[in-house]
Amino acid sequence: MQKNNFYKFIAVLLLSSTIAACNKPADVVLPNEGSVYMPQAVGTRSKVDLLFTSTNTRQDLVFGAAYGGVKVAGSDNSVSFVVDAAKVAAYNAANGTNYTLLPASSYELSGLNTVIPSGSTSSTPLTLTVKTNTVTTGIRYMLPITLTSASSGEIVSTLQTTYFRFDTLLKKSIDVTGLGTLTVSNENNGGPDNGEGSPKLVDNDYNSKYLFQTWTTALATNGGAWFKLQFGTAVAVGAYTITSANDAASRDLKDWKLQGSNDNTTWVDIDTRTGEMFPARYLTRRFEVPGTPQAYTYYRIFMTANNGSSLVQIGEWRLIRYE
């Protein structure tokens, strides 16, 4: 009886081994096994917000190549890329966009050749460095980078180009208007305490306005008019805004200069504007200071033309410093 049980036990073991051998899965092979592609071309990974600060004006992005499937490289696989400038126009035409090629002066590349090392699934990364202090707010930039060759593996055509897209330039900023003391060359006829007196220019209320009634062509010819902020210590202003007021567009500013001074006597032209328009009421327009902002104790808007009225009105004027 014990001998029979022993043989039954052996039979069960043999049967179990046979079943297990029959159920052993085959090696997993995916349809894209061994193909080569750019991971950054997948989804929205290539859409990037740029961040600018006064202490950090460079932003690093990485790109490279990878194997499809689950297997690793059996030997080193050399891959190459190019900056594919011609694809910007094709992308715009296909998607109804208006991207501008990122200028060569606004970026650096660590290289355009790298390797997927043996035993790995991804290449040693390459770096795209964008110089955020050289790009312009409001312009949508693009830099297409295309995988052109691989020493082994078929390149996936739909994931061959990464369209690096830069829609937004983020700048950490502080509104410094409230730190200054306002004076104007032409006050409202009712004085500064009038409902449309000069303090309304910087009261941070976009529904109020500063208005003066003494604008003439002769005034523009003989030196113009101005409004000015004085700061306790010098401030580097990187941008400013002007908001249109409620009434007729003929009262809006058209030509002016943003000027800076450290002695209230010698003025430096920082930003010059001609033929500007405010197509809507209560419209705030932002103006970037060109180049690297310099620090001044005094800032003024020196006006030389409006849109034809004998009155001048401004809803709000704000000065902005970048961190």
C-alpha atoms as a printed R data frame, in Angstrom:
    type eleno elety resid chain resno       x       y       z
1   ATOM     1    CA   MET     A     1   0.000   0.000   0.000
2   ATOM     2    CA   GLN     A     2   2.795   2.428   0.835
3   ATOM     3    CA   LYS     A     3   4.592   1.465  -2.386
4   ATOM     4    CA   ASN     A     4   1.456   2.258  -4.443
5   ATOM     5    CA   ASN     A     5   1.115   5.646  -2.795
6   ATOM     6    CA   PHE     A     6   4.751   6.409  -3.567
7   ATOM     7    CA   TYR     A     7   4.237   5.663  -7.279
8   ATOM     8    CA   LYS     A     8   1.094   7.818  -7.336
9   ATOM     9    CA   PHE     A     9   3.076  10.718  -5.832
10  ATOM    10    CA   ILE     A    10   5.784  10.386  -8.502
11  ATOM    11    CA   ALA     A    11   3.131  10.319 -11.238
12  ATOM    12    CA   VAL     A    12   1.559  13.556  -9.950
13  ATOM    13    CA   LEU     A    13   4.953  15.287  -9.915
14  ATOM    14    CA   LEU     A    14   5.686  14.204 -13.485
15  ATOM    15    CA   LEU     A    15   2.249  15.340 -14.669
16  ATOM    16    CA   SER     A    16   2.637  18.727 -12.941
17  ATOM    17    CA   SER     A    17   6.051  19.232 -14.532
18  ATOM    18    CA   THR     A    18   4.648  18.382 -17.950
19  ATOM    19    CA   ILE     A    19   1.764  20.865 -17.553
20  ATOM    20    CA   ALA     A    20   4.127  23.586 -16.324
21  ATOM    21    CA   ALA     A    21   6.413  23.029 -19.303
22  ATOM    22    CA   CYS     A    22   3.458  23.286 -21.684
23  ATOM    23    CA   ASN     A    23   2.291  26.582 -20.073
24  ATOM    24    CA   LYS     A    24   5.705  28.333 -20.081
25  ATOM    25    CA   PRO     A    25   5.204  31.690 -21.877
26  ATOM    26    CA   ALA     A    26   7.193  32.489 -24.988
27  ATOM    27    CA   ASP     A    27   9.621  35.423 -24.942
28  ATOM    28    CA   VAL     A    28   7.722  38.725 -25.081
29  ATOM    29    CA   VAL     A    29   8.276  40.522 -28.395
30  ATOM    30    CA   LEU     A    30   6.413  43.787 -29.072
31  ATOM    31    CA   PRO     A    31   5.586  45.042 -32.585
32  ATOM    32    CA   ASN     A    32   7.972  47.985 -32.152
33  ATOM    33    CA   GLU     A    33  10.752  45.869 -30.663
34  ATOM    34    CA   GLY     A    34  14.180  47.330 -31.492
35  ATOM    35    CA   SER     A    35  12.827  50.489 -33.150
36  ATOM    36    CA   VAL     A    36  14.395  53.859 -32.295
37  ATOM    37    CA   TYR     A    37  12.493  57.039 -31.472
38  ATOM    38    CA   MET     A    38  12.638  60.351 -29.552
39  ATOM    39    CA   PRO     A    39  10.804  60.088 -26.200
40  ATOM    40    CA   GLN     A    40  10.433  63.885 -26.133
41  ATOM    41    CA   ALA     A    41   8.243  63.663 -29.245
42  ATOM    42    CA   VAL     A    42   5.540  61.800 -27.317
43  ATOM    43    CA   GLY     A    43   2.454  63.812 -26.298
44  ATOM    44    CA   THR     A    44   3.038  67.317 -24.951
45  ATOM    45    CA   ARG     A    45   6.481  66.735 -23.425
46  ATOM    46    CA   SER     A    46   8.015  69.211 -25.856
47  ATOM    47    CA   LYS     A    47   5.772  72.124 -24.824
48  ATOM    48    CA   VAL     A    48   7.758  74.175 -22.333
49  ATOM    49    CA   ASP     A    49   7.164  77.329 -20.281
50  ATOM    50    CA   LEU     A    50  10.329  79.399 -20.096
51  ATOM    51    CA   LEU     A    51  11.219  81.008 -16.755
52  ATOM    52    CA   PHE     A    52  13.280  84.187 -16.593
53  ATOM    53    CA   THR     A    53  14.796  85.682 -13.463
54  ATOM    54    CA   SER     A    54  17.549  88.250 -13.093
55  ATOM    55    CA   THR     A    55  19.800  85.622 -11.478
56  ATOM    56    CA   ASN     A    56  18.981  82.702 -13.785
57  ATOM    57    CA   THR     A    57  18.796  83.416 -17.500
58  ATOM    58    CA   ARG     A    58  19.351  79.873 -18.810
59  ATOM    59    CA   GLN     A    59  16.953  76.945 -18.917
60  ATOM    60    CA   ASP     A    60  18.143  73.409 -19.724
61  ATOM    61    CA   LEU     A    61  16.093  70.809 -21.605
62  ATOM    62    CA   VAL     A    62  17.227  67.310 -22.527
63  ATOM    63    CA   PHE     A    63  16.591  65.192 -25.602
64  ATOM    64    CA   GLY     A    64  17.832  61.879 -26.990
65  ATOM    65    CA   ALA     A    65  16.765  58.527 -28.404
66  ATOM    66    CA   ALA     A    66  15.361  55.296 -26.980
67  ATOM    67    CA   TYR     A    67  14.532  51.736 -27.999
68  ATOM    68    CA   GLY     A    68  10.964  50.588 -28.460
69  ATOM    69    CA   GLY     A    69   9.878  47.330 -26.852
70  ATOM    70    CA   VAL     A    70  11.373  45.692 -23.770
71  ATOM    71    CA   LYS     A    71  14.804  44.574 -24.883
72  ATOM    72    CA   VAL     A    72  18.041  46.460 -24.292
73  ATOM    73    CA   ALA     A    73  20.720  47.350 -26.805
74  ATOM    74    CA   GLY     A    74  22.988  44.419 -27.598
75  ATOM    75    CA   SER     A    75  25.786  46.799 -28.596
76  ATOM    76    CA   ASP     A    76  26.380  50.544 -28.654
77  ATOM    77    CA   ASN     A    77  23.931  52.272 -31.030
78  ATOM    78    CA   SER     A    78  25.124  55.639 -32.335
79  ATOM    79    CA   VAL     A    79  22.369  58.175 -33.047
80  ATOM    80    CA   SER     A    80  22.453  61.622 -34.691
81  ATOM    81    CA   PHE     A    81  20.153  64.641 -34.754
82  ATOM    82    CA   VAL     A    82  19.758  67.926 -36.657
83  ATOM    83    CA   VAL     A    83  18.032  71.228 -35.946
84  ATOM    84    CA   ASP     A    84  15.268  70.998 -38.550
85  ATOM    85    CA   ALA     A    85  14.401  74.674 -39.127
86  ATOM    86    CA   ALA     A    86  12.347  74.048 -42.272
87  ATOM    87    CA   LYS     A    87   9.756  72.129 -40.258
88  ATOM    88    CA   VAL     A    88   8.506  75.263 -38.476
89  ATOM    89    CA   ALA     A    89   6.602  76.459 -41.557
90  ATOM    90    CA   ALA     A    90   5.208  72.984 -42.213
91  ATOM    91    CA   TYR     A    91   4.047  72.675 -38.589
92  ATOM    92    CA   ASN     A    92   2.336  76.089 -38.744
93  ATOM    93    CA   ALA     A    93   0.582  75.193 -41.993
94  ATOM    94    CA   ALA     A    94  -0.637  71.859 -40.638
95  ATOM    95    CA   ASN     A    95  -1.788  73.173 -37.255
96  ATOM    96    CA   GLY     A    96  -2.863  76.763 -37.948
97  ATOM    97    CA   THR     A    97  -0.222  78.154 -35.577
98  ATOM    98    CA   ASN     A    98   2.236  81.043 -35.840
99  ATOM    99    CA   TYR     A    99   5.462  79.788 -34.288
100 ATOM   100    CA   THR     A   100   8.743  81.584 -34.974
101 ATOM   101    CA   LEU     A   101  12.019  79.696 -35.228
102 ATOM   102    CA   LEU     A   102  13.993  80.118 -32.009
103 ATOM   103    CA   PRO     A   103  16.999  82.246 -33.066
104 ATOM   104    CA   ALA     A   104  20.382  80.560 -32.994
105 ATOM   105    CA   SER     A   105  21.601  83.308 -30.666
106 ATOM   106    CA   SER     A   106  18.985  82.247 -28.095
107 ATOM   107    CA   TYR     A   107  20.119  78.670 -27.470
108 ATOM   108    CA   GLU     A   108  23.101  76.350 -27.144
109 ATOM   109    CA   LEU     A   109  23.357  72.603 -27.796
110 ATOM   110    CA   SER     A   110  25.681  70.249 -25.952
111 ATOM   111    CA   GLY     A   111  25.873  68.240 -29.178
112 ATOM   112    CA   LEU     A   112  23.857  66.467 -31.871
113 ATOM   113    CA   ASN     A   113  25.413  63.012 -31.610
114 ATOM   114    CA   THR     A   114  25.111  60.465 -28.801
115 ATOM   115    CA   VAL     A   115  24.914  56.718 -28.082
116 ATOM   116    CA   ILE     A   116  22.398  54.255 -26.710
117 ATOM   117    CA   PRO     A   117  24.928  52.196 -24.706
118 ATOM   118    CA   SER     A   118  24.992  48.424 -24.801
119 ATOM   119    CA   GLY     A   119  22.650  47.062 -22.140
120 ATOM   120    CA   SER     A   120  20.532  50.245 -22.055
121 ATOM   121    CA   THR     A   121  17.230  51.356 -23.548
122 ATOM   122    CA   SER     A   122  17.940  55.127 -23.635
123 ATOM   123    CA   SER     A   123  20.743  57.254 -25.002
124 ATOM   124    CA   THR     A   124  23.094  59.407 -23.028
125 ATOM   125    CA   PRO     A   125  21.081  62.690 -22.971
126 ATOM   126    CA   LEU     A   126  21.932  65.796 -24.967
127 ATOM   127    CA   THR     A   127  21.146  69.267 -23.629
128 ATOM   128    CA   LEU     A   128  19.308  72.185 -25.228
129 ATOM   129    CA   THR     A   129  19.970  75.370 -23.232
130 ATOM   130    CA   VAL     A   130  17.653  78.313 -23.903
131 ATOM   131    CA   LYS     A   131  18.917  81.790 -23.007
132 ATOM   132    CA   THR     A   132  15.705  83.146 -21.539
133 ATOM   133    CA   ASN     A   133  16.995  86.710 -21.338
134 ATOM   134    CA   THR     A   134  17.220  86.872 -25.145
135 ATOM   135    CA   VAL     A   135  13.650  85.882 -26.064
136 ATOM   136    CA   THR     A   136  10.765  88.320 -26.409
137 ATOM   137    CA   THR     A   137   7.534  88.153 -24.430
138 ATOM   138    CA   GLY     A   138   4.513  87.536 -26.646
139 ATOM   139    CA   ILE     A   139   6.345  85.638 -29.401
140 ATOM   140    CA   ARG     A   140   5.719  81.887 -29.697
141 ATOM   141    CA   TYR     A   141   9.001  80.156 -30.487
142 ATOM   142    CA   MET     A   142   9.750  76.684 -31.825
143 ATOM   143    CA   LEU     A   143  12.895  74.600 -32.294
144 ATOM   144    CA   PRO     A   144  12.365  71.302 -34.186
145 ATOM   145    CA   ILE     A   145  15.060  68.667 -33.567
146 ATOM   146    CA   THR     A   146  14.966  65.568 -35.765
147 ATOM   147    CA   LEU     A   147  16.518  62.129 -35.224
148 ATOM   148    CA   THR     A   148  18.262  61.517 -38.563
149 ATOM   149    CA   SER     A   149  20.169  58.258 -38.120
150 ATOM   150    CA   ALA     A   150  20.782  55.252 -35.890
151 ATOM   151    CA   SER     A   151  23.480  52.636 -36.417
152 ATOM   152    CA   SER     A   152  20.902  49.913 -35.721
153 ATOM   153    CA   GLY     A   153  17.134  49.730 -35.474
154 ATOM   154    CA   GLU     A   154  14.420  51.324 -37.596
155 ATOM   155    CA   ILE     A   155  13.540  54.954 -36.768
156 ATOM   156    CA   VAL     A   156   9.843  55.518 -35.987
157 ATOM   157    CA   SER     A   157   8.840  58.272 -38.429
158 ATOM   158    CA   THR     A   158   5.956  59.552 -36.283
159 ATOM   159    CA   LEU     A   159   8.298  60.043 -33.303
160 ATOM   160    CA   GLN     A   160  11.322  61.218 -35.236
161 ATOM   161    CA   THR     A   161  10.999  64.979 -34.610
162 ATOM   162    CA   THR     A   162  10.609  66.796 -31.314
163 ATOM   163    CA   TYR     A   163   8.950  70.182 -31.806
164 ATOM   164    CA   PHE     A   164  10.179  72.108 -28.788
165 ATOM   165    CA   ARG     A   165   7.514  74.806 -28.338
166 ATOM   166    CA   PHE     A   166   7.886  77.865 -26.138
167 ATOM   167    CA   ASP     A   167   4.518  79.604 -25.853
168 ATOM   168    CA   THR     A   168   5.034  81.385 -22.545
169 ATOM   169    CA   LEU     A   169   7.875  83.351 -20.983
170 ATOM   170    CA   LEU     A   170   7.351  83.562 -17.231
171 ATOM   171    CA   LYS     A   171   9.072  86.389 -15.406
172 ATOM   172    CA   LYS     A   172   8.959  86.786 -11.651
173 ATOM   173    CA   SER     A   173   8.089  90.435 -11.204
174 ATOM   174    CA   ILE     A   174   7.212  93.037  -8.589
175 ATOM   175    CA   ASP     A   175   5.085  96.126  -9.145
176 ATOM   176    CA   VAL     A   176   7.169  98.934  -7.622
177 ATOM   177    CA   THR     A   177   4.863 101.835  -8.494
178 ATOM   178    CA   GLY     A   178   3.686 102.301  -4.915
179 ATOM   179    CA   LEU     A   179   7.272 102.871  -3.734
180 ATOM   180    CA   GLY     A   180   7.587 106.070  -5.755
181 ATOM   181    CA   THR     A   181   6.366 109.660  -5.320
182 ATOM   182    CA   LEU     A   182   4.397 111.095  -8.248
183 ATOM   183    CA   THR     A   183   4.711 114.556  -9.814
184 ATOM   184    CA   VAL     A   184   3.323 115.811 -13.137
185 ATOM   185    CA   SER     A   185   4.053 118.697 -15.457
186 ATOM   186    CA   ASN     A   186   0.363 119.383 -16.146
187 ATOM   187    CA   GLU     A   187  -2.206 119.017 -13.393
188 ATOM   188    CA   ASN     A   188  -5.959 118.657 -13.792
189 ATOM   189    CA   ASN     A   189  -7.722 122.063 -13.763
190 ATOM   190    CA   GLY     A   190  -9.428 121.055 -10.527
191 ATOM   191    CA   GLY     A   191  -6.129 120.248  -8.817
192 ATOM   192    CA   PRO     A   192  -4.643 116.954  -7.611
193 ATOM   193    CA   ASP     A   193  -7.583 116.283  -5.277
194 ATOM   194    CA   ASN     A   194 -10.061 116.439  -8.136
195 ATOM   195    CA   GLY     A   195 -11.771 113.176  -9.144
196 ATOM   196    CA   GLU     A   196  -9.523 113.127 -12.207
197 ATOM   197    CA   GLY     A   197  -6.412 114.603 -10.587
198 ATOM   198    CA   SER     A   198  -2.907 113.213 -11.053
199 ATOM   199    CA   PRO     A   199  -2.958 110.779  -8.064
200 ATOM   200    CA   LYS     A   200  -5.518 108.724 -10.024
201 ATOM   201    CA   LEU     A   201  -2.707 107.842 -12.421
202 ATOM   202    CA   VAL     A   202  -1.070 105.477  -9.894
203 ATOM   203    CA   ASP     A   203  -3.888 104.608  -7.491
204 ATOM   204    CA   ASN     A   204  -4.066 100.979  -8.697
205 ATOM   205    CA   ASP     A   205  -7.709 101.529  -9.672
206 ATOM   206    CA   TYR     A   206  -8.120 100.859 -13.368
207 ATOM   207    CA   ASN     A   207 -11.577 102.452 -13.400
208 ATOM   208    CA   SER     A   208 -10.303 105.888 -12.350
209 ATOM   209    CA   LYS     A   209  -8.194 108.186 -14.511
210 ATOM   210    CA   TYR     A   210  -5.861 111.163 -14.624
211 ATOM   211    CA   LEU     A   211  -6.903 113.889 -17.070
212 ATOM   212    CA   PHE     A   212  -5.433 117.268 -17.894
213 ATOM   213    CA   GLN     A   213  -6.956 119.883 -20.183
214 ATOM   214    CA   THR     A   214  -3.917 121.829 -21.438
215 ATOM   215    CA   TRP     A   215  -2.571 119.687 -24.265
216 ATOM   216    CA   THR     A   216  -1.753 121.615 -27.447
217 ATOM   217    CA   THR     A   217   0.397 121.027 -30.499
218 ATOM   218    CA   ALA     A   218   2.576 123.893 -29.304
219 ATOM   219    CA   LEU     A   219   3.122 122.090 -25.998
220 ATOM   220    CA   ALA     A   220   4.289 119.014 -27.874
221 ATOM   221    CA   THR     A   221   6.589 121.115 -30.050
222 ATOM   222    CA   ASN     A   222   8.034 123.038 -27.120
223 ATOM   223    CA   GLY     A   223   9.075 120.210 -24.893
224 ATOM   224    CA   GLY     A   224   6.017 118.054 -24.347
225 ATOM   225    CA   ALA     A   225   4.535 117.071 -20.998
226 ATOM   226    CA   TRP     A   226   5.453 114.408 -18.469
227 ATOM   227    CA   PHE     A   227   4.515 112.467 -15.373
228 ATOM   228    CA   LYS     A   228   7.241 111.176 -13.080
229 ATOM   229    CA   LEU     A   229   7.956 108.830 -10.164
230 ATOM   230    CA   GLN     A   230  10.824 109.394  -7.723
231 ATOM   231    CA   PHE     A   231  12.171 106.449  -5.688
232 ATOM   232    CA   GLY     A   232  14.135 106.501  -2.449
233 ATOM   233    CA   THR     A   233  16.781 104.197  -3.949
234 ATOM   234    CA   ALA     A   234  17.567 103.363  -7.558
235 ATOM   235    CA   VAL     A   235  15.324 100.686  -9.129
236 ATOM   236    CA   ALA     A   236  15.908  98.665 -12.311
237 ATOM   237    CA   VAL     A   237  12.575  98.712 -14.164
238 ATOM   238    CA   GLY     A   238  12.097  95.908 -16.695
239 ATOM   239    CA   ALA     A   239   8.611  96.736 -17.957
240 ATOM   240    CA   TYR     A   240   5.744  99.171 -17.552
241 ATOM   241    CA   THR     A   241   2.038  99.280 -18.319
242 ATOM   242    CA   ILE     A   242  -0.312 102.002 -19.491
243 ATOM   243    CA   THR     A   243  -4.092 101.608 -19.291
244 ATOM   244    CA   SER     A   244  -6.545 103.523 -21.464
245 ATOM   245    CA   ALA     A   245  -9.344 105.401 -19.704
246 ATOM   246    CA   ASN     A   246 -13.076 105.466 -20.293
247 ATOM   247    CA   ASP     A   247 -13.625 108.372 -22.705
248 ATOM   248    CA   ALA     A   248 -12.677 109.223 -26.280
249 ATOM   249    CA   ALA     A   249  -9.679 107.482 -27.851
250 ATOM   250    CA   SER     A   250  -8.547 110.870 -29.198
251 ATOM   251    CA   ARG     A   251  -7.304 111.610 -25.650
252 ATOM   252    CA   ASP     A   252  -5.036 108.557 -25.499
253 ATOM   253    CA   LEU     A   253  -1.265 108.794 -25.662
254 ATOM   254    CA   LYS     A   254   0.277 108.051 -29.054
255 ATOM   255    CA   ASP     A   255   3.960 109.064 -28.886
256 ATOM   256    CA   TRP     A   256   6.109 109.001 -25.760
257 ATOM   257    CA   LYS     A   257   9.421 108.022 -24.189
258 ATOM   258    CA   LEU     A   258  10.111 106.231 -20.941
259 ATOM   259    CA   GLN     A   259  13.117 108.032 -19.484
260 ATOM   260    CA   GLY     A   260  15.331 107.447 -16.459
261 ATOM   261    CA   SER     A   261  17.530 109.759 -14.381
262 ATOM   262    CA   ASN     A   262  19.588 109.688 -11.214
263 ATOM   263    CA   ASP     A   263  19.727 113.470 -10.713
264 ATOM   264    CA   ASN     A   264  16.359 114.669 -12.091
265 ATOM   265    CA   THR     A   265  18.277 116.726 -14.664
266 ATOM   266    CA   THR     A   266  19.984 114.407 -17.134
267 ATOM   267    CA   TRP     A   267  17.513 111.988 -18.680
268 ATOM   268    CA   VAL     A   268  18.259 108.760 -20.548
269 ATOM   269    CA   ASP     A   269  15.817 107.404 -23.134
270 ATOM   270    CA   ILE     A   270  14.921 103.869 -22.055
271 ATOM   271    CA   ASP     A   271  12.029 103.049 -24.388
272 ATOM   272    CA   THR     A   272  10.635 105.120 -27.288
273 ATOM   273    CA   ARG     A   273   7.131 104.592 -28.668
274 ATOM   274    CA   THR     A   274   5.469 106.189 -31.705
275 ATOM   275    CA   GLY     A   275   2.075 105.632 -33.263
276 ATOM   276    CA   GLU     A   276   0.787 103.500 -30.385
277 ATOM   277    CA   MET     A   277  -2.926 102.748 -30.192
278 ATOM   278    CA   PHE     A   278  -5.355 101.622 -27.483
279 ATOM   279    CA   PRO     A   279  -8.189  99.998 -29.468
280 ATOM   280    CA   ALA     A   280 -10.425  99.505 -26.420
281 ATOM   281    CA   ARG     A   281 -11.340 101.362 -23.243
282 ATOM   282    CA   TYR     A   282  -9.811 100.170 -19.952
283 ATOM   283    CA   LEU     A   283  -7.195  98.290 -22.004
284 ATOM   284    CA   THR     A   284  -3.871  97.639 -20.259
285 ATOM   285    CA   ARG     A   285  -0.859  97.346 -22.539
286 ATOM   286    CA   ARG     A   286   2.501  96.112 -21.305
287 ATOM   287    CA   PHE     A   287   5.756  97.436 -22.707
288 ATOM   288    CA   GLU     A   288   9.058  95.612 -22.158
289 ATOM   289    CA   VAL     A   289  12.234  97.613 -21.586
290 ATOM   290    CA   PRO     A   290  14.748  96.636 -24.293
291 ATOM   291    CA   GLY     A   291  18.134  95.269 -23.272
292 ATOM   292    CA   THR     A   292  19.321  94.828 -19.703
293 ATOM   293    CA   PRO     A   293  17.420  97.113 -17.290
294 ATOM   294    CA   GLN     A   294  19.532  99.758 -15.558
295 ATOM   295    CA   ALA     A   295  18.711 101.232 -12.142
296 ATOM   296    CA   TYR     A   296  17.449 104.830 -11.867
297 ATOM   297    CA   THR     A   297  16.033 106.928  -9.058
298 ATOM   298    CA   TYR     A   298  13.608 108.810 -11.339
299 ATOM   299    CA   TYR     A   299  11.373 107.521 -14.114
300 ATOM   300    CA   ARG     A   300   9.065 109.552 -16.297
301 ATOM   301    CA   ILE     A   301   6.820 109.216 -19.304
302 ATOM   302    CA   PHE     A   302   7.671 112.117 -21.596
303 ATOM   303    CA   MET     A   303   4.672 112.691 -23.891
304 ATOM   304    CA   THR     A   304   5.005 114.227 -27.359
305 ATOM   305    CA   ALA     A   305   1.653 113.358 -29.012
306 ATOM   306    CA   ASN     A   306  -1.839 112.120 -28.305
307 ATOM   307    CA   ASN     A   307  -4.538 111.203 -30.832
308 ATOM   308    CA   GLY     A   308  -5.648 114.776 -31.543
309 ATOM   309    CA   SER     A   309  -7.686 115.976 -28.564
310 ATOM   310    CA   SER     A   310  -6.886 119.031 -26.430
311 ATOM   311    CA   LEU     A   311  -7.275 116.682 -23.447
312 ATOM   312    CA   VAL     A   312  -4.968 113.901 -22.307
313 ATOM   313    CA   GLN     A   313  -6.199 110.966 -20.217
314 ATOM   314    CA   ILE     A   314  -4.524 107.871 -18.771
315 ATOM   315    CA   GLY     A   315  -6.274 105.247 -16.670
316 ATOM   316    CA   GLU     A   316  -3.198 103.843 -14.935
317 ATOM   317    CA   TRP     A   317   0.616 103.771 -15.135
318 ATOM   318    CA   ARG     A   318   2.576 100.989 -13.432
319 ATOM   319    CA   LEU     A   319   6.321 100.262 -13.217
320 ATOM   320    CA   ILE     A   320   7.542  96.653 -12.909
321 ATOM   321    CA   ARG     A   321  10.831  95.265 -11.656
322 ATOM   322    CA   TYR     A   322  11.952  91.735 -12.548
323 ATOM   323    CA   GLU     A   323  13.406  89.491  -9.867
